[in-house]
Each structure stands twice: as C-alpha cells, then as structure tokens.
Amino acid sequence: MGLLKPFVAAHTTLHEWGGLSNATDMFYPEYTERLKSYLRMKTDNEEQVNAWFIPLTTPEKESVENRQRKAFLEIAKEIGKEAYVKNLFSKDIEHIRIGLPPQYKRRLEQYWEKYRVLGGMFFGMPYPFEHYLKEFTEFFKSGKDAERTFAEIGKVIEEHRSKKRQLEKQLELSDHQKEMFAVYAEFMLTKLYRRYSQLTALSHVDALLQEIADRLNISNHEARCMLFEEMEVALTEGTIDRGFLRERTQFCTLYAYQGFCQVLVGDAARTLAERADEKIEANARELKGQCASLGKTVGTVKIIITPSDMMKMKPGDILVAIATNPDVVPAMKKAAAIVSRELGIPCVIGTKIATKVLKDGDRVEVDAGNGIVRILKNNQE
C-alpha cells in the first residue's frame, strides 16, 4: 500500500487540475459560445463564424501527438539513409526484429517506451513493440519521404500562427478577446496532455495491480474494479467479497457524492444507469454539435470505443468516438471526419449523443462548417 497511496494521491491531483479544461466546455459549450459571440458581432453567417473560430483557437504549440509524429519521422529519416535497414521494412516482422542493427533497435525501443501508452485506453493494453514495426513498414511501403513530411509539419504550424495573427488584426480583436482565444487553444493541448499523463501513469501502475491481483487470487480485471479502500482492507485484513467483485466485471455503476461512494451491480446498477442516460430521439436524422475542423464529407460510420475497435477503420470511414483523445489517433489517420484538428480534416464535436444514435455501417454526411451530422442511411435500411 506504500506504493499505491502516493499513486492515488498524484492521480487525484492530476484529475483536479487537468479536469479544468473539460469542466469549462466539455458537456455544455459555454466557453465556445462566449468566444463565438465575439465573432457573431462581425457576421450573422454561422459558417463564417466557424471559419474564423478554427484558426483563432488552433494551438500554436505542439501537442503530444504531434511530437510523436515528429519523433517517428526523425527515426524514419535515419532508416531511409541506410538501404539495408530500409529494405528490412519490406519484409515480415520477424525478419525485421532479427535483422535490425542494435543502434536502430535501441532507437525504436526508446520510441516505443515513450509513446506506447497512447494505445492503452483505461482497460486496454499499451501497444506492443510490433505495432510500431508495422507502422514503419506501412510508411516505407507508402513511398512517403520522411524529410519532406517532417518539414510539412513545421510549415503547417507556422501557417496556423500566421493566419491567427492576420485574423486578430482583421477582426480588430481586443487584448482581452485575444487572451480568451489563447486560453481556449491552451485548453485543447491540456486535454491531450492530461490524457497522455493518465495513460502513462496507468501503464506504470499496471504491474502493481497485477501483483495485487496475484496476492488476492483474483483476475487483473477484478482488481481494476476494486475501490482503493477495498484493496487496502483486502490486503491488510484478508476481507474480500469475491462474488460481488465478479459481478462488477459484468456490469456495475459507481455512485459518488460529497465523499459518499457506492458500487452497484445487477438490476440496481442498470436502473441507475438508465436514470443517468440522456433521453434521445430514436428517429433522429440530424445531430448538432460544434465545428472543430472545417470541411464537408460523406462516409461510413465506425464506432471507436476500445483499442480493438480501431481494426474496423478503413480509409474514408467516419470515426465516431466519445471524446477527443490521443488513444484514437491511429484510427483517425484513416478517417474522413475525426476528433483531431491537427490532422486537418472535417470534425464535429459535442453532439452528446453520437455514440448512442449512430451505429457501425450508417452512411452519414459531416457538414463540419455548420456543426451538423446528417444520417443518410441506417445500416438496417
């Protein structure tokens, strides 16, 4: 418990401070609407408002995901200079593992150690080393030039910065308004950094959770479903309700309010979950949200909730996820509309009900400029 207590304390502090960006705008877009009210004083065209809003709120600093891409390309540049090493990536994974010179294997392992957590999510395992070997294989097969791609990333950031300065001048924004837009941009980075920090922390504590599971003779999943206080009692006093714990792995809800905390299972859990569910229009054909990246596209819906769901994505699909997280970046790169502005393709966020209304296989139109997702055809139709 001497190891777990400091972790819980640090993780709680991360949630308290890191959650600020979500608290200001995640469930109800007050901050977004406040900023857009400044722009609506300049035009009554909502699409134009969004066209201004995007560059004004685009971060000028690099995100964790952008740093990962640059680190990836740095290694790809080195590999590209060695014909023998580059040729290895045209072979299968086992040939690559055996044939990689030590210095390249070391670089790839360092890269893997730093960024593997991005595929973890809360109940998924981080990416294995082989995942990144496959990514490099796909990159070299695509024929892309690492040097040129790396330069393009820096160019895009500079273009965003330049466009923002021009708009601030064109719209005659006050110093206060500029600061408000700058804070919003910082919050976008904060959300991604908070998620990366959470996933990194959880990957480090995984071995500890496995040790707890082994000592209590329960599964890793069951250990993850225990409250901290229950772990402490189980380890120090040997008291554990194994049947109740097994039920949690099937379905459970956590009710917490002002220091009171209770886990429910079975019918009680389902009743509470149903009460918390937002009522939605079953026949809704149009979803309204906020524009996060301009553009319009049509594609097939793929719901991405867990790491294994990413395998469903094909180029041109419409990715539908719960929130903006670095976890889904690999799938985003194949999507036509996503939840990442840095990739520069149409994106609508904040619909609140997309994962409940939309299903895999639905055909939809994403009109990001107006913050609208239209269902063209359900997969049952």
N, C-alpha and C positions, 0 to 999 in steps of 0.2 A: 504493500500500500504506500510505502515511502516513495515509490516511483510514480504511482498513479495519481496521488493527490496533487503534486506540482503540475502534472499534465492537465488535470481537470481545471485547476485554477488558471493556468495560462490560456487554456482553450476558452474558458468562460470570459476572460478579459478580451480575447480576440473577438468573440461574438458581441460583446458590449460595444466596443469601439468600431469594429468592422461592420456592424449592422446599421450604423448611422446612415450610410448611403442608401440602403434598402428602405429604412424607416421613412425617409423623406419622400420617396417616389414610387416604391415598388407596387403597392396594391392600389393606391389612388394617386393619379398623376398630378398632384398639386404643384410640385416644383416645375414639372414640364409645362403645365398650363400657365404658371406665372411667367415663365420665360416667353412662351408663345404670345402672351398678352402684350408684351413689348412689341413683338413683330406685327401683331394684328393692328397696331396703331398706324402701320405703314401700308397695309394692304388688307382687303377683305377676301383675298383668294387664298384658301386654306392650303392648296398645293404649293403656292409660292411661300407661304409661311414655313412649310416643312422643308422646302428647298433652301431657305436661309438657315433654318434651325439646325440642320445636319452639320454643315461646316462650322457653325458657331459653337457647337458642343462637341466637336471631334477633338479628342485629346491630342496635345502636341508632344506628349511624352510617349515612350514606348510601353506597350502592355507586356505582360509575361509571355503571352502567346507570340507576340512579335519578336521578342528576344529569343524565343525558342526557334522561330523560323530563321533568324539570322545565324544562330549557333549551328543549326542544321546546314545552312548554305556555306558557312565557313569550312565545315568538315568536307562537304561536297566539293568545294574548290580544291582542297588539298588532294582528295582522292582523284579528281579529274586530271591532275598533273602527272599521275602515275598510271601509265597504260595497263600494267599488270594488275594493279589493285582495282582500277575501274572495270576491267574485264571480269574480275571476280563477281561483280554485281550483276552479271548476265547469267550467272549460274544459280543453282538452288542454295537454300540457306545453309545446309551442311557444308557445301564446298566453300562458302564464304567464311564460315566460322573456322574451318581448318586452315584456309589459305591466307587469312588476314595477317599481315605483318604485325608484330607486337605493338608498335607505336600507334597504328591505326586502331587496333582493337582497344587499346587503352583510351584513346580519344572518344571512341564510340561508347565505351562503358561509362566514362565520365558524363557524357551527354545523357545517356540512359538514366544514370543515377539522379541527375538533376531534374529531368522532365518526365520521367516515367509515371509520376503520380497523377499526371493530367488525365490518364485513362482510368483512374481508380473509382471515381464517384464515392458515395458513402458506403455502399455494400459491394463494390466491385474491386477486384484486384488490380494493382497498377500494371501497366503494360509490361510484358516480358521483353527481354533484350531482342528477341527475334522480330518483334513488331517493328523496331527501328531499322533492322537489317532489311526488312521488306520495304519500308518507306524509301530507303536509299536505292534499293533495286528498282522500284517504280519510278523514282526521279530520273535515274540514268536511262531507263528504257524510254522515258518521255522525250528525251533529246533536249531537254532544257539546259541552258547554260547557267551555271551557278553564279558566275561573276556578274552576268547581266541581271539576273533575278535579284541578287543582293543589292545592286545599285538601284534597281527599280523601287525597292522598299524604302530606301532613303529619299528617293525622289518624291514618292507619294506623300511621305510625312512633311517634306518641305512644301509641297503643293498645298496641303491642308493648311499649313501655317500661313502661307501667303494669302490664300483665299479668305481665311478668317480675318486677317488684318484689313483686307480690302472691304469686306462686308461691314466690319465695325465702323470704318470711315464712311462708306456709302449710306448706311442706315443711321449715322450720327448717334451711335450708342453712347450713353453717359458712362463715366468711370464705374459707377455702381452697377449698371447693367452689364458691362464687360466683366466685372468681377463675378456676377451671378452666373454668367455663362461659363466662366473659367472654373468655378466651383463644380458645376454640373459635369464638366469634362473630367475633372479630377475624380468625381464620384464614380464615373464609368470605369476608370482604372482601379479605383479602390475595390469595387465589386469583384473584379477579376483577381486582384492580388489577394483579397481576403479568401476567395475560393481556393487559390493555389496554396495559401498558407494552411488552410484547413486540411486539404488533401495531403500536404506534406506531413503535417502533424499526425494525421490518422495513419499514414503509411509507417511512421516511426513507432507508433503505439501498437501496431498490429501484432508484433512478436510478443508484447506484454499481454495482450488479450488472449493470444493462443496459450501462453503459459497459465493464465488464469483458468482458461477452459480445461486444460490438461489437469490442473490440480483439483478442479471441481468435478472432473469426469463428465463434462458437457461438451456440446459442439461449439465451434467458433461462432456460429450464428446465434446460438443461445446466449453465449457470453456477451455478444453485442446488443442483445435485447434486455440486458440487466441494467438497473439503475446503479449509480456509483455506490449508494448507501447499501444496496443489496449485496454488491460484490464484497464490500468490507465485512458485513456480517457473515457472509458465506465463508470467507477465507479465515476469519478470526474465530468464529463460533461453530462453523460447520452447518449452519442452518440455511436450507435452500428448498424451495417448493419446486421440485422438478416437473411435476405435471403442469403447473401453472406456467412455468417457463417454456415448456414445449408448445403450449397453446399460443404463446406470444409469437412464436416463429411462423404461425399460420396466419394470424390476423390480430392486431391489437391497436389500441389508441392510448395516447398519453394525455391526461388532463392535468394541467398545471395552472395554478392561480395564486398569486401572492404568497409564495412559499409552500402551498399545499400541492402535492403531486400524487397522482394515482394512475396506475396502469389497468386498463380494462381489456378483457378478451371476450370471445364468443358473441352472443346476442347483445350484451351491454356495449361492447366495442362498436358493433355495427350500427346500433341505434344512435350512439354519439356521433359516429362518422356521418351518418345520414343527416343528422341535425346540422352538422357543420358544412355539409355540401351546399354550394350555391345552386339555387333553382335556375334551370336554364330552359330555354325554349327548344323543345325537342325537334321542331321542324325548321329551326333557324337556317337560313341560306346565306347569311352575311354576318361576318364578325367584324367588330370595330375595335381598333387599337391605336397605338401611337406609331408614327413613322420613325424607324431607327436607321434606315438606309434607303435612299431613293431608288425608284425603278418600278417596273411592272413585268410580271412573268406569269406563265401558266405551267403547272406541273402536277405530279402525283404525290400525295401526302405520305410521309413516313414518320411515325411517332417514335421519338428517341427518348427513352427514359433511363435505360441501363446501358452499360458498355456493350453488351451483346447485341443490343438493338442497332448499333452502328453498321453491322454487317448488311442490314437491309438497304442501306443507301446506295443509290445509283446516280450517275451524273444527271443533273436536271431535275432531280426529285425536290419536293418541298419539305424541308425539315421542320417538324413541329416539336418543340421541347418546352419544359416547364419554365425555365429561366435562362438568362444569359450566363453561361458557364463555360470555362475553358475545356471541361470534360468532353463536350460535343464537337470540338473543333475538327477532329478528323472527319466526322460526318459532314460538317459544314462545308468543307472544301469540295464536296461532291454536290452540294445543294444549289438550287436556283434561288431560294429565299431562305434566309437564315437569321441567327441572332448574333451576328458579329459584324460591326460596321467596318472593321479593318479590312475585311475581305472585299468590301465594295460592291455587294450585290443586294438586291431588294430585301427588305426586312421590316416586319411589323411586330411590335411587342405589346404586351399589356392588354391582350384581349380577355384575359382571366379565364376563358372557357374553351380555348382552342383544343387542349388535350382531351376535353370531355365531349366536344361536339364533333371533332374530326376523327376519322378512322384511317388506318392504312389503306391505300388504294383510292381514296377520294381524289377527284380531279378538282383543283381549285385555281382561281386567279388571284394573285397577290398584287394589289394596287397600293404599293407602299407609300406613294406620294400623298394619298388620301387616307392612309391608315386602314385600309379595308381588305378583307379576305373574303372572296365570294366562292361558294361551293357550286361548281359547275355540274358535278355528277358524283353521287354517292357510289361507293363500291358495290352496294347491293342493287343499284338501279340497272 
